[in-house]
Amino acid sequence: MVRKTDERNGVVAAICHGPSLLVSADIVRGKKVTSYVAVKDDLVHAGGNWSDAEVVIDGNLITSRTPRDLVPFTKAILTALGT
């Protein structure tokens, strides 16, 4: 479902350990991403360009680090959805 949403350029958002699912869906290669620091190596090994930022947006992909980043993460999702 995540891969199909990405293929259709739908909004895909993940926070904290959620980006692990993006690795499994094989959609991080060449993308800018962030996550909880424990997931960093998985994202890098999957071809992602990881940075320690509260929110990272790369096209339709929105990622964030931890629940403390929920406000900017939610704002980014709402903006991407056009609301």
mmCIF file of the N, C-alpha and C atoms, coordinates in Angstrom:
data_MODEL
# 
_entry.id   MODEL 
# 
loop_
_atom_site.group_PDB 
_atom_site.id 
_atom_site.type_symbol 
_atom_site.label_atom_id 
_atom_site.label_alt_id 
_atom_site.label_comp_id 
_atom_site.label_asym_id 
_atom_site.label_entity_id 
_atom_site.label_seq_id 
_atom_site.pdbx_PDB_ins_code 
_atom_site.Cartn_x 
_atom_site.Cartn_y 
_atom_site.Cartn_z 
_atom_site.occupancy 
_atom_site.B_iso_or_equiv 
_atom_site.pdbx_formal_charge 
_atom_site.auth_seq_id 
_atom_site.auth_comp_id 
_atom_site.auth_asym_id 
_atom_site.auth_atom_id 
_atom_site.pdbx_PDB_model_num 
ATOM 1   N N  . MET A 1 1  ? 0.825  -1.178 0.000  1.00 0.00 ? 1  MET A N  1 
ATOM 2   C CA . MET A 1 1  ? 0.000  0.000  0.000  1.00 0.00 ? 1  MET A CA 1 
ATOM 3   C C  . MET A 1 1  ? 0.885  1.263  0.000  1.00 0.00 ? 1  MET A C  1 
ATOM 4   N N  . VAL A 1 2  ? 1.947  1.257  0.786  1.00 0.00 ? 2  VAL A N  1 
ATOM 5   C CA . VAL A 1 2  ? 2.835  2.419  0.834  1.00 0.00 ? 2  VAL A CA 1 
ATOM 6   C C  . VAL A 1 2  ? 3.522  2.630  -0.514 1.00 0.00 ? 2  VAL A C  1 
ATOM 7   N N  . ARG A 1 3  ? 4.007  1.559  -1.094 1.00 0.00 ? 3  ARG A N  1 
ATOM 8   C CA . ARG A 1 3  ? 4.680  1.670  -2.393 1.00 0.00 ? 3  ARG A CA 1 
ATOM 9   C C  . ARG A 1 3  ? 3.715  2.178  -3.455 1.00 0.00 ? 3  ARG A C  1 
ATOM 10  N N  . LYS A 1 4  ? 2.496  1.646  -3.467 1.00 0.00 ? 4  LYS A N  1 
ATOM 11  C CA . LYS A 1 4  ? 1.501  2.078  -4.461 1.00 0.00 ? 4  LYS A CA 1 
ATOM 12  C C  . LYS A 1 4  ? 1.138  3.551  -4.276 1.00 0.00 ? 4  LYS A C  1 
ATOM 13  N N  . THR A 1 5  ? 1.011  3.994  -3.019 1.00 0.00 ? 5  THR A N  1 
ATOM 14  C CA . THR A 1 5  ? 0.716  5.402  -2.758 1.00 0.00 ? 5  THR A CA 1 
ATOM 15  C C  . THR A 1 5  ? 1.847  6.277  -3.268 1.00 0.00 ? 5  THR A C  1 
ATOM 16  N N  . ASP A 1 6  ? 3.080  5.852  -3.018 1.00 0.00 ? 6  ASP A N  1 
ATOM 17  C CA . ASP A 1 6  ? 4.239  6.592  -3.502 1.00 0.00 ? 6  ASP A CA 1 
ATOM 18  C C  . ASP A 1 6  ? 4.268  6.623  -5.029 1.00 0.00 ? 6  ASP A C  1 
ATOM 19  N N  . GLU A 1 7  ? 3.998  5.493  -5.661 1.00 0.00 ? 7  GLU A N  1 
ATOM 20  C CA . GLU A 1 7  ? 3.987  5.432  -7.138 1.00 0.00 ? 7  GLU A CA 1 
ATOM 21  C C  . GLU A 1 7  ? 2.953  6.377  -7.725 1.00 0.00 ? 7  GLU A C  1 
ATOM 22  N N  . ARG A 1 8  ? 1.872  6.593  -7.016 1.00 0.00 ? 8  ARG A N  1 
ATOM 23  C CA . ARG A 1 8  ? 0.806  7.492  -7.472 1.00 0.00 ? 8  ARG A CA 1 
ATOM 24  C C  . ARG A 1 8  ? 1.041  8.929  -7.026 1.00 0.00 ? 8  ARG A C  1 
ATOM 25  N N  . ASN A 1 9  ? 2.230  9.181  -6.422 1.00 0.00 ? 9  ASN A N  1 
ATOM 26  C CA . ASN A 1 9  ? 2.604  10.499 -5.923 1.00 0.00 ? 9  ASN A CA 1 
ATOM 27  C C  . ASN A 1 9  ? 1.684  10.992 -4.820 1.00 0.00 ? 9  ASN A C  1 
ATOM 28  N N  . GLY A 1 10 ? 1.079  10.060 -4.075 1.00 0.00 ? 10 GLY A N  1 
ATOM 29  C CA . GLY A 1 10 ? 0.267  10.420 -2.919 1.00 0.00 ? 10 GLY A CA 1 
ATOM 30  C C  . GLY A 1 10 ? 1.164  10.775 -1.755 1.00 0.00 ? 10 GLY A C  1 
ATOM 31  N N  . VAL A 1 11 ? 0.621  11.483 -0.799 1.00 0.00 ? 11 VAL A N  1 
ATOM 32  C CA . VAL A 1 11 ? 1.397  11.875 0.377  1.00 0.00 ? 11 VAL A CA 1 
ATOM 33  C C  . VAL A 1 11 ? 1.724  10.645 1.215  1.00 0.00 ? 11 VAL A C  1 
ATOM 34  N N  . VAL A 1 12 ? 3.012  10.463 1.500  1.00 0.00 ? 12 VAL A N  1 
ATOM 35  C CA . VAL A 1 12 ? 3.477  9.392  2.376  1.00 0.00 ? 12 VAL A CA 1 
ATOM 36  C C  . VAL A 1 12 ? 4.216  10.065 3.520  1.00 0.00 ? 12 VAL A C  1 
ATOM 37  N N  . ALA A 1 13 ? 3.747  9.860  4.744  1.00 0.00 ? 13 ALA A N  1 
ATOM 38  C CA . ALA A 1 13 ? 4.347  10.506 5.905  1.00 0.00 ? 13 ALA A CA 1 
ATOM 39  C C  . ALA A 1 13 ? 4.667  9.467  6.975  1.00 0.00 ? 13 ALA A C  1 
ATOM 40  N N  . ALA A 1 14 ? 5.843  9.631  7.603  1.00 0.00 ? 14 ALA A N  1 
ATOM 41  C CA . ALA A 1 14 ? 6.265  8.695  8.641  1.00 0.00 ? 14 ALA A CA 1 
ATOM 42  C C  . ALA A 1 14 ? 7.080  9.437  9.691  1.00 0.00 ? 14 ALA A C  1 
ATOM 43  N N  . ILE A 1 15 ? 6.859  9.074  10.942 1.00 0.00 ? 15 ILE A N  1 
ATOM 44  C CA . ILE A 1 15 ? 7.560  9.710  12.056 1.00 0.00 ? 15 ILE A CA 1 
ATOM 45  C C  . ILE A 1 15 ? 8.145  8.647  12.981 1.00 0.00 ? 15 ILE A C  1 
ATOM 46  N N  . CYS A 1 16 ? 9.204  9.024  13.667 1.00 0.00 ? 16 CYS A N  1 
ATOM 47  C CA . CYS A 1 16 ? 9.850  8.193  14.669 1.00 0.00 ? 16 CYS A CA 1 
ATOM 48  C C  . CYS A 1 16 ? 10.429 6.919  14.048 1.00 0.00 ? 16 CYS A C  1 
ATOM 49  N N  . HIS A 1 17 ? 9.901  5.741  14.390 1.00 0.00 ? 17 HIS A N  1 
ATOM 50  C CA . HIS A 1 17 ? 10.368 4.487  13.799 1.00 0.00 ? 17 HIS A CA 1 
ATOM 51  C C  . HIS A 1 17 ? 9.601  4.146  12.514 1.00 0.00 ? 17 HIS A C  1 
ATOM 52  N N  . GLY A 1 18 ? 8.588  4.933  12.185 1.00 0.00 ? 18 GLY A N  1 
ATOM 53  C CA . GLY A 1 18 ? 7.775  4.701  10.995 1.00 0.00 ? 18 GLY A CA 1 
ATOM 54  C C  . GLY A 1 18 ? 8.554  4.611  9.695  1.00 0.00 ? 18 GLY A C  1 
ATOM 55  N N  . PRO A 1 19 ? 9.647  5.365  9.543  1.00 0.00 ? 19 PRO A N  1 
ATOM 56  C CA . PRO A 1 19 ? 10.402 5.254  8.304  1.00 0.00 ? 19 PRO A CA 1 
ATOM 57  C C  . PRO A 1 19 ? 10.959 3.850  8.024  1.00 0.00 ? 19 PRO A C  1 
ATOM 58  N N  . SER A 1 20 ? 10.952 2.974  9.019  1.00 0.00 ? 20 SER A N  1 
ATOM 59  C CA . SER A 1 20 ? 11.334 1.576  8.758  1.00 0.00 ? 20 SER A CA 1 
ATOM 60  C C  . SER A 1 20 ? 10.409 0.960  7.717  1.00 0.00 ? 20 SER A C  1 
ATOM 61  N N  . LEU A 1 21 ? 9.147  1.341  7.746  1.00 0.00 ? 21 LEU A N  1 
ATOM 62  C CA . LEU A 1 21 ? 8.195  0.851  6.756  1.00 0.00 ? 21 LEU A CA 1 
ATOM 63  C C  . LEU A 1 21 ? 8.547  1.360  5.363  1.00 0.00 ? 21 LEU A C  1 
ATOM 64  N N  . LEU A 1 22 ? 9.081  2.568  5.280  1.00 0.00 ? 22 LEU A N  1 
ATOM 65  C CA . LEU A 1 22 ? 9.490  3.119  3.996  1.00 0.00 ? 22 LEU A CA 1 
ATOM 66  C C  . LEU A 1 22 ? 10.660 2.332  3.416  1.00 0.00 ? 22 LEU A C  1 
ATOM 67  N N  . VAL A 1 23 ? 11.539 1.851  4.297  1.00 0.00 ? 23 VAL A N  1 
ATOM 68  C CA . VAL A 1 23 ? 12.648 0.992  3.858  1.00 0.00 ? 23 VAL A CA 1 
ATOM 69  C C  . VAL A 1 23 ? 12.080 -0.295 3.275  1.00 0.00 ? 23 VAL A C  1 
ATOM 70  N N  . SER A 1 24 ? 11.139 -0.911 3.984  1.00 0.00 ? 24 SER A N  1 
ATOM 71  C CA . SER A 1 24 ? 10.524 -2.155 3.504  1.00 0.00 ? 24 SER A CA 1 
ATOM 72  C C  . SER A 1 24 ? 9.790  -1.957 2.188  1.00 0.00 ? 24 SER A C  1 
ATOM 73  N N  . ALA A 1 25 ? 9.212  -0.780 2.004  1.00 0.00 ? 25 ALA A N  1 
ATOM 74  C CA . ALA A 1 25 ? 8.501  -0.474 0.755  1.00 0.00 ? 25 ALA A CA 1 
ATOM 75  C C  . ALA A 1 25 ? 9.470  -0.095 -0.370 1.00 0.00 ? 25 ALA A C  1 
ATOM 76  N N  . ASP A 1 26 ? 10.745 0.032  -0.040 1.00 0.00 ? 26 ASP A N  1 
ATOM 77  C CA . ASP A 1 26 ? 11.793 0.360  -1.013 1.00 0.00 ? 26 ASP A CA 1 
ATOM 78  C C  . ASP A 1 26 ? 11.519 1.685  -1.723 1.00 0.00 ? 26 ASP A C  1 
ATOM 79  N N  . ILE A 1 27 ? 11.212 2.727  -0.921 1.00 0.00 ? 27 ILE A N  1 
ATOM 80  C CA . ILE A 1 27 ? 10.917 4.024  -1.541 1.00 0.00 ? 27 ILE A CA 1 
ATOM 81  C C  . ILE A 1 27 ? 11.828 5.148  -1.044 1.00 0.00 ? 27 ILE A C  1 
ATOM 82  N N  . VAL A 1 28 ? 12.926 4.822  -0.346 1.00 0.00 ? 28 VAL A N  1 
ATOM 83  C CA . VAL A 1 28 ? 13.779 5.890  0.171  1.00 0.00 ? 28 VAL A CA 1 
ATOM 84  C C  . VAL A 1 28 ? 15.036 6.140  -0.662 1.00 0.00 ? 28 VAL A C  1 
ATOM 85  N N  . ARG A 1 29 ? 15.353 5.271  -1.587 1.00 0.00 ? 29 ARG A N  1 
ATOM 86  C CA . ARG A 1 29 ? 16.573 5.417  -2.381 1.00 0.00 ? 29 ARG A CA 1 
ATOM 87  C C  . ARG A 1 29 ? 16.597 6.781  -3.079 1.00 0.00 ? 29 ARG A C  1 
ATOM 88  N N  . GLY A 1 30 ? 17.643 7.552  -2.791 1.00 0.00 ? 30 GLY A N  1 
ATOM 89  C CA . GLY A 1 30 ? 17.796 8.864  -3.408 1.00 0.00 ? 30 GLY A CA 1 
ATOM 90  C C  . GLY A 1 30 ? 16.953 9.965  -2.790 1.00 0.00 ? 30 GLY A C  1 
ATOM 91  N N  . LYS A 1 31 ? 16.209 9.660  -1.738 1.00 0.00 ? 31 LYS A N  1 
ATOM 92  C CA . LYS A 1 31 ? 15.328 10.647 -1.106 1.00 0.00 ? 31 LYS A CA 1 
ATOM 93  C C  . LYS A 1 31 ? 15.972 11.233 0.144  1.00 0.00 ? 31 LYS A C  1 
ATOM 94  N N  . LYS A 1 32 ? 15.623 12.469 0.462  1.00 0.00 ? 32 LYS A N  1 
ATOM 95  C CA . LYS A 1 32 ? 16.011 13.095 1.722  1.00 0.00 ? 32 LYS A CA 1 
ATOM 96  C C  . LYS A 1 32 ? 15.008 12.629 2.777  1.00 0.00 ? 32 LYS A C  1 
ATOM 97  N N  . VAL A 1 33 ? 15.513 12.164 3.919  1.00 0.00 ? 33 VAL A N  1 
ATOM 98  C CA . VAL A 1 33 ? 14.651 11.634 4.978  1.00 0.00 ? 33 VAL A CA 1 
ATOM 99  C C  . VAL A 1 33 ? 15.224 11.957 6.353  1.00 0.00 ? 33 VAL A C  1 
ATOM 100 N N  . THR A 1 34 ? 14.393 11.802 7.370  1.00 0.00 ? 34 THR A N  1 
ATOM 101 C CA . THR A 1 34 ? 14.810 11.821 8.756  1.00 0.00 ? 34 THR A CA 1 
ATOM 102 C C  . THR A 1 34 ? 14.012 10.773 9.507  1.00 0.00 ? 34 THR A C  1 
ATOM 103 N N  . SER A 1 35 ? 14.376 10.550 10.761 1.00 0.00 ? 35 SER A N  1 
ATOM 104 C CA . SER A 1 35 ? 13.715 9.531  11.585 1.00 0.00 ? 35 SER A CA 1 
ATOM 105 C C  . SER A 1 35 ? 14.286 9.613  12.987 1.00 0.00 ? 35 SER A C  1 
ATOM 106 N N  . TYR A 1 36 ? 13.790 8.746  13.860 1.00 0.00 ? 36 TYR A N  1 
ATOM 107 C CA . TYR A 1 36 ? 14.425 8.534  15.143 1.00 0.00 ? 36 TYR A CA 1 
ATOM 108 C C  . TYR A 1 36 ? 15.836 8.023  14.848 1.00 0.00 ? 36 TYR A C  1 
ATOM 109 N N  . VAL A 1 37 ? 16.804 8.453  15.607 1.00 0.00 ? 37 VAL A N  1 
ATOM 110 C CA . VAL A 1 37 ? 18.205 8.168  15.306 1.00 0.00 ? 37 VAL A CA 1 
ATOM 111 C C  . VAL A 1 37 ? 18.494 6.663  15.177 1.00 0.00 ? 37 VAL A C  1 
ATOM 112 N N  . ALA A 1 38 ? 17.752 5.822  15.874 1.00 0.00 ? 38 ALA A N  1 
ATOM 113 C CA . ALA A 1 38 ? 17.979 4.370  15.799 1.00 0.00 ? 38 ALA A CA 1 
ATOM 114 C C  . ALA A 1 38 ? 17.648 3.794  14.430 1.00 0.00 ? 38 ALA A C  1 
ATOM 115 N N  . VAL A 1 39 ? 16.907 4.526  13.617 1.00 0.00 ? 39 VAL A N  1 
ATOM 116 C CA . VAL A 1 39 ? 16.513 4.058  12.285 1.00 0.00 ? 39 VAL A CA 1 
ATOM 117 C C  . VAL A 1 39 ? 17.440 4.628  11.207 1.00 0.00 ? 39 VAL A C  1 
ATOM 118 N N  . LYS A 1 40 ? 18.301 5.550  11.587 1.00 0.00 ? 40 LYS A N  1 
ATOM 119 C CA . LYS A 1 40 ? 19.185 6.233  10.633 1.00 0.00 ? 40 LYS A CA 1 
ATOM 120 C C  . LYS A 1 40 ? 19.949 5.261  9.745  1.00 0.00 ? 40 LYS A C  1 
ATOM 121 N N  . ASP A 1 41 ? 20.643 4.288  10.337 1.00 0.00 ? 41 ASP A N  1 
ATOM 122 C CA . ASP A 1 41 ? 21.469 3.377  9.531  1.00 0.00 ? 41 ASP A CA 1 
ATOM 123 C C  . ASP A 1 41 ? 20.644 2.595  8.521  1.00 0.00 ? 41 ASP A C  1 
ATOM 124 N N  . ASP A 1 42 ? 19.435 2.170  8.900  1.00 0.00 ? 42 ASP A N  1 
ATOM 125 C CA . ASP A 1 42 ? 18.567 1.439  7.973  1.00 0.00 ? 42 ASP A CA 1 
ATOM 126 C C  . ASP A 1 42 ? 18.226 2.311  6.762  1.00 0.00 ? 42 ASP A C  1 
ATOM 127 N N  . LEU A 1 43 ? 17.906 3.568  7.029  1.00 0.00 ? 43 LEU A N  1 
ATOM 128 C CA . LEU A 1 43 ? 17.560 4.480  5.936  1.00 0.00 ? 43 LEU A CA 1 
ATOM 129 C C  . LEU A 1 43 ? 18.756 4.760  5.035  1.00 0.00 ? 43 LEU A C  1 
ATOM 130 N N  . VAL A 1 44 ? 19.914 4.954  5.631  1.00 0.00 ? 44 VAL A N  1 
ATOM 131 C CA . VAL A 1 44 ? 21.124 5.207  4.850  1.00 0.00 ? 44 VAL A CA 1 
ATOM 132 C C  . VAL A 1 44 ? 21.476 3.990  4.000  1.00 0.00 ? 44 VAL A C  1 
ATOM 133 N N  . HIS A 1 45 ? 21.410 2.796  4.589  1.00 0.00 ? 45 HIS A N  1 
ATOM 134 C CA . HIS A 1 45 ? 21.722 1.575  3.836  1.00 0.00 ? 45 HIS A CA 1 
ATOM 135 C C  . HIS A 1 45 ? 20.694 1.303  2.729  1.00 0.00 ? 45 HIS A C  1 
ATOM 136 N N  . ALA A 1 46 ? 19.494 1.862  2.882  1.00 0.00 ? 46 ALA A N  1 
ATOM 137 C CA . ALA A 1 46 ? 18.468 1.705  1.847  1.00 0.00 ? 46 ALA A CA 1 
ATOM 138 C C  . ALA A 1 46 ? 18.594 2.790  0.772  1.00 0.00 ? 46 ALA A C  1 
ATOM 139 N N  . GLY A 1 47 ? 19.613 3.646  0.904  1.00 0.00 ? 47 GLY A N  1 
ATOM 140 C CA . GLY A 1 47 ? 19.849 4.663  -0.120 1.00 0.00 ? 47 GLY A CA 1 
ATOM 141 C C  . GLY A 1 47 ? 19.302 6.033  0.188  1.00 0.00 ? 47 GLY A C  1 
ATOM 142 N N  . GLY A 1 48 ? 18.773 6.216  1.402  1.00 0.00 ? 48 GLY A N  1 
ATOM 143 C CA . GLY A 1 48 ? 18.243 7.516  1.776  1.00 0.00 ? 48 GLY A CA 1 
ATOM 144 C C  . GLY A 1 48 ? 19.332 8.482  2.191  1.00 0.00 ? 48 GLY A C  1 
ATOM 145 N N  . ASN A 1 49 ? 19.053 9.762  2.070  1.00 0.00 ? 49 ASN A N  1 
ATOM 146 C CA . ASN A 1 49 ? 19.962 10.823 2.495  1.00 0.00 ? 49 ASN A CA 1 
ATOM 147 C C  . ASN A 1 49 ? 19.413 11.380 3.809  1.00 0.00 ? 49 ASN A C  1 
ATOM 148 N N  . TRP A 1 50 ? 19.891 10.843 4.945  1.00 0.00 ? 50 TRP A N  1 
ATOM 149 C CA . TRP A 1 50 ? 19.362 11.144 6.265  1.00 0.00 ? 50 TRP A CA 1 
ATOM 150 C C  . TRP A 1 50 ? 19.916 12.444 6.811  1.00 0.00 ? 50 TRP A C  1 
ATOM 151 N N  . SER A 1 51 ? 19.062 13.220 7.466  1.00 0.00 ? 51 SER A N  1 
ATOM 152 C CA . SER A 1 51 ? 19.526 14.415 8.181  1.00 0.00 ? 51 SER A CA 1 
ATOM 153 C C  . SER A 1 51 ? 18.760 14.528 9.493  1.00 0.00 ? 51 SER A C  1 
ATOM 154 N N  . ASP A 1 52 ? 19.378 15.173 10.455 1.00 0.00 ? 52 ASP A N  1 
ATOM 155 C CA . ASP A 1 52 ? 18.779 15.368 11.768 1.00 0.00 ? 52 ASP A CA 1 
ATOM 156 C C  . ASP A 1 52 ? 18.000 16.676 11.754 1.00 0.00 ? 52 ASP A C  1 
ATOM 157 N N  . ALA A 1 53 ? 16.766 16.607 11.278 1.00 0.00 ? 53 ALA A N  1 
ATOM 158 C CA . ALA A 1 53 ? 15.907 17.787 11.182 1.00 0.00 ? 53 ALA A CA 1 
ATOM 159 C C  . ALA A 1 53 ? 14.515 17.420 11.673 1.00 0.00 ? 53 ALA A C  1 
ATOM 160 N N  . GLU A 1 54 ? 13.777 18.414 12.179 1.00 0.00 ? 54 GLU A N  1 
ATOM 161 C CA . GLU A 1 54 ? 12.463 18.100 12.731 1.00 0.00 ? 54 GLU A CA 1 
ATOM 162 C C  . GLU A 1 54 ? 11.498 17.588 11.677 1.00 0.00 ? 54 GLU A C  1 
ATOM 163 N N  . VAL A 1 55 ? 11.606 18.075 10.472 1.00 0.00 ? 55 VAL A N  1 
ATOM 164 C CA . VAL A 1 55 ? 10.788 17.596 9.358  1.00 0.00 ? 55 VAL A CA 1 
ATOM 165 C C  . VAL A 1 55 ? 11.635 17.648 8.086  1.00 0.00 ? 55 VAL A C  1 
ATOM 166 N N  . VAL A 1 56 ? 11.542 16.601 7.281  1.00 0.00 ? 56 VAL A N  1 
ATOM 167 C CA . VAL A 1 56 ? 12.206 16.597 5.979  1.00 0.00 ? 56 VAL A CA 1 
ATOM 168 C C  . VAL A 1 56 ? 11.147 16.267 4.934  1.00 0.00 ? 56 VAL A C  1 
ATOM 169 N N  . ILE A 1 57 ? 11.068 17.093 3.926  1.00 0.00 ? 57 ILE A N  1 
ATOM 170 C CA . ILE A 1 57 ? 10.105 16.898 2.839  1.00 0.00 ? 57 ILE A CA 1 
ATOM 171 C C  . ILE A 1 57 ? 10.888 16.701 1.555  1.00 0.00 ? 57 ILE A C  1 
ATOM 172 N N  . ASP A 1 58 ? 10.594 15.617 0.863  1.00 0.00 ? 58 ASP A N  1 
ATOM 173 C CA . ASP A 1 58 ? 11.206 15.364 -0.443 1.00 0.00 ? 58 ASP A CA 1 
ATOM 174 C C  . ASP A 1 58 ? 10.093 14.899 -1.367 1.00 0.00 ? 58 ASP A C  1 
ATOM 175 N N  . GLY A 1 59 ? 9.585  15.827 -2.145 1.00 0.00 ? 59 GLY A N  1 
ATOM 176 C CA . GLY A 1 59 ? 8.449  15.508 -3.012 1.00 0.00 ? 59 GLY A CA 1 
ATOM 177 C C  . GLY A 1 59 ? 7.223  15.167 -2.174 1.00 0.00 ? 59 GLY A C  1 
ATOM 178 N N  . ASN A 1 60 ? 6.689  13.975 -2.392 1.00 0.00 ? 60 ASN A N  1 
ATOM 179 C CA . ASN A 1 60 ? 5.492  13.544 -1.668 1.00 0.00 ? 60 ASN A CA 1 
ATOM 180 C C  . ASN A 1 60 ? 5.820  12.863 -0.340 1.00 0.00 ? 60 ASN A C  1 
ATOM 181 N N  . LEU A 1 61 ? 7.107  12.725 -0.025 1.00 0.00 ? 61 LEU A N  1 
ATOM 182 C CA . LEU A 1 61 ? 7.544  12.017 1.172  1.00 0.00 ? 61 LEU A CA 1 
ATOM 183 C C  . LEU A 1 61 ? 7.842  13.009 2.294  1.00 0.00 ? 61 LEU A C  1 
ATOM 184 N N  . ILE A 1 62 ? 7.190  12.798 3.447  1.00 0.00 ? 62 ILE A N  1 
ATOM 185 C CA . ILE A 1 62 ? 7.374  13.656 4.619  1.00 0.00 ? 62 ILE A CA 1 
ATOM 186 C C  . ILE A 1 62 ? 7.806  12.771 5.776  1.00 0.00 ? 62 ILE A C  1 
ATOM 187 N N  . THR A 1 63 ? 8.947  13.098 6.377  1.00 0.00 ? 63 THR A N  1 
ATOM 188 C CA . THR A 1 63 ? 9.425  12.322 7.520  1.00 0.00 ? 63 THR A CA 1 
ATOM 189 C C  . THR A 1 63 ? 9.779  13.255 8.667  1.00 0.00 ? 63 THR A C  1 
ATOM 190 N N  . SER A 1 64 ? 9.733  12.688 9.871  1.00 0.00 ? 64 SER A N  1 
ATOM 191 C CA . SER A 1 64 ? 10.024 13.457 11.067 1.00 0.00 ? 64 SER A CA 1 
ATOM 192 C C  . SER A 1 64 ? 10.676 12.550 12.103 1.00 0.00 ? 64 SER A C  1 
ATOM 193 N N  . ARG A 1 65 ? 11.335 13.147 13.111 1.00 0.00 ? 65 ARG A N  1 
ATOM 194 C CA . ARG A 1 65 ? 12.151 12.387 14.056 1.00 0.00 ? 65 ARG A CA 1 
ATOM 195 C C  . ARG A 1 65 ? 11.383 11.735 15.195 1.00 0.00 ? 65 ARG A C  1 
ATOM 196 N N  . THR A 1 66 ? 10.707 12.532 16.007 1.00 0.00 ? 66 THR A N  1 
ATOM 197 C CA . THR A 1 66 ? 10.098 12.011 17.240 1.00 0.00 ? 66 THR A CA 1 
ATOM 198 C C  . THR A 1 66 ? 8.780  12.725 17.521 1.00 0.00 ? 66 THR A C  1 
ATOM 199 N N  . PRO A 1 67 ? 8.013  12.231 18.482 1.00 0.00 ? 67 PRO A N  1 
ATOM 200 C CA . PRO A 1 67 ? 6.762  12.913 18.824 1.00 0.00 ? 67 PRO A CA 1 
ATOM 201 C C  . PRO A 1 67 ? 6.943  14.386 19.215 1.00 0.00 ? 67 PRO A C  1 
ATOM 202 N N  . ARG A 1 68 ? 8.115  14.781 19.677 1.00 0.00 ? 68 ARG A N  1 
ATOM 203 C CA . ARG A 1 68 ? 8.311  16.206 20.008 1.00 0.00 ? 68 ARG A CA 1 
ATOM 204 C C  . ARG A 1 68 ? 8.241  17.084 18.752 1.00 0.00 ? 68 ARG A C  1 
ATOM 205 N N  . ASP A 1 69 ? 8.336  16.455 17.574 1.00 0.00 ? 69 ASP A N  1 
ATOM 206 C CA . ASP A 1 69 ? 8.249  17.177 16.303 1.00 0.00 ? 69 ASP A CA 1 
ATOM 207 C C  . ASP A 1 69 ? 6.853  17.103 15.682 1.00 0.00 ? 69 ASP A C  1 
ATOM 208 N N  . LEU A 1 70 ? 5.867  16.673 16.465 1.00 0.00 ? 70 LEU A N  1 
ATOM 209 C CA . LEU A 1 70 ? 4.524  16.468 15.907 1.00 0.00 ? 70 LEU A CA 1 
ATOM 210 C C  . LEU A 1 70 ? 3.897  17.728 15.316 1.00 0.00 ? 70 LEU A C  1 
ATOM 211 N N  . VAL A 1 71 ? 4.099  18.866 15.938 1.00 0.00 ? 71 VAL A N  1 
ATOM 212 C CA . VAL A 1 71 ? 3.463  20.087 15.420 1.00 0.00 ? 71 VAL A CA 1 
ATOM 213 C C  . VAL A 1 71 ? 3.980  20.424 14.019 1.00 0.00 ? 71 VAL A C  1 
ATOM 214 N N  . PRO A 1 72 ? 5.295  20.547 13.796 1.00 0.00 ? 72 PRO A N  1 
ATOM 215 C CA . PRO A 1 72 ? 5.740  20.831 12.433 1.00 0.00 ? 72 PRO A CA 1 
ATOM 216 C C  . PRO A 1 72 ? 5.458  19.681 11.460 1.00 0.00 ? 72 PRO A C  1 
ATOM 217 N N  . PHE A 1 73 ? 5.496  18.447 11.945 1.00 0.00 ? 73 PHE A N  1 
ATOM 218 C CA . PHE A 1 73 ? 5.181  17.279 11.110 1.00 0.00 ? 73 PHE A CA 1 
ATOM 219 C C  . PHE A 1 73 ? 3.739  17.358 10.623 1.00 0.00 ? 73 PHE A C  1 
ATOM 220 N N  . THR A 1 74 ? 2.829  17.643 11.543 1.00 0.00 ? 74 THR A N  1 
ATOM 221 C CA . THR A 1 74 ? 1.408  17.744 11.191 1.00 0.00 ? 74 THR A CA 1 
ATOM 222 C C  . THR A 1 74 ? 1.157  18.898 10.234 1.00 0.00 ? 74 THR A C  1 
ATOM 223 N N  . LYS A 1 75 ? 1.814  20.027 10.489 1.00 0.00 ? 75 LYS A N  1 
ATOM 224 C CA . LYS A 1 75 ? 1.665  21.188 9.574  1.00 0.00 ? 75 LYS A CA 1 
ATOM 225 C C  . LYS A 1 75 ? 2.140  20.838 8.163  1.00 0.00 ? 75 LYS A C  1 
ATOM 226 N N  . ALA A 1 76 ? 3.237  20.097 8.078  1.00 0.00 ? 76 ALA A N  1 
ATOM 227 C CA . ALA A 1 76 ? 3.757  19.704 6.756  1.00 0.00 ? 76 ALA A CA 1 
ATOM 228 C C  . ALA A 1 76 ? 2.778  18.783 6.037  1.00 0.00 ? 76 ALA A C  1 
ATOM 229 N N  . ILE A 1 77 ? 2.171  17.863 6.772  1.00 0.00 ? 77 ILE A N  1 
ATOM 230 C CA . ILE A 1 77 ? 1.189  16.953 6.173  1.00 0.00 ? 77 ILE A CA 1 
ATOM 231 C C  . ILE A 1 77 ? -0.026 17.745 5.685  1.00 0.00 ? 77 ILE A C  1 
ATOM 232 N N  . LEU A 1 78 ? -0.538 18.631 6.522  1.00 0.00 ? 78 LEU A N  1 
ATOM 233 C CA . LEU A 1 78 ? -1.705 19.415 6.134  1.00 0.00 ? 78 LEU A CA 1 
ATOM 234 C C  . LEU A 1 78 ? -1.421 20.276 4.914  1.00 0.00 ? 78 LEU A C  1 
ATOM 235 N N  . THR A 1 79 ? -0.240 20.849 4.853  1.00 0.00 ? 79 THR A N  1 
ATOM 236 C CA . THR A 1 79 ? 0.141  21.656 3.690  1.00 0.00 ? 79 THR A CA 1 
ATOM 237 C C  . THR A 1 79 ? 0.186  20.766 2.433  1.00 0.00 ? 79 THR A C  1 
ATOM 238 N N  . ALA A 1 80 ? 0.785  19.592 2.573  1.00 0.00 ? 80 ALA A N  1 
ATOM 239 C CA . ALA A 1 80 ? 0.878  18.679 1.424  1.00 0.00 ? 80 ALA A CA 1 
ATOM 240 C C  . ALA A 1 80 ? -0.497 18.226 0.945  1.00 0.00 ? 80 ALA A C  1 
ATOM 241 N N  . LEU A 1 81 ? -1.430 18.112 1.872  1.00 0.00 ? 81 LEU A N  1 
ATOM 242 C CA . LEU A 1 81 ? -2.796 17.705 1.524  1.00 0.00 ? 81 LEU A CA 1 
ATOM 243 C C  . LEU A 1 81 ? -3.643 18.867 1.023  1.00 0.00 ? 81 LEU A C  1 
ATOM 244 N N  . GLY A 1 82 ? -3.074 20.080 1.126  1.00 0.00 ? 82 GLY A N  1 
ATOM 245 C CA . GLY A 1 82 ? -3.806 21.262 0.632  1.00 0.00 ? 82 GLY A CA 1 
ATOM 246 C C  . GLY A 1 82 ? -4.890 21.725 1.557  1.00 0.00 ? 82 GLY A C  1 
ATOM 247 N N  . THR A 1 83 ? -4.738 21.483 2.857  1.00 0.00 ? 83 THR A N  1 
ATOM 248 C CA . THR A 1 83 ? -5.767 21.937 3.811  1.00 0.00 ? 83 THR A CA 1 
ATOM 249 C C  . THR A 1 83 ? -5.277 23.059 4.669  1.00 0.00 ? 83 THR A C  1 
# 
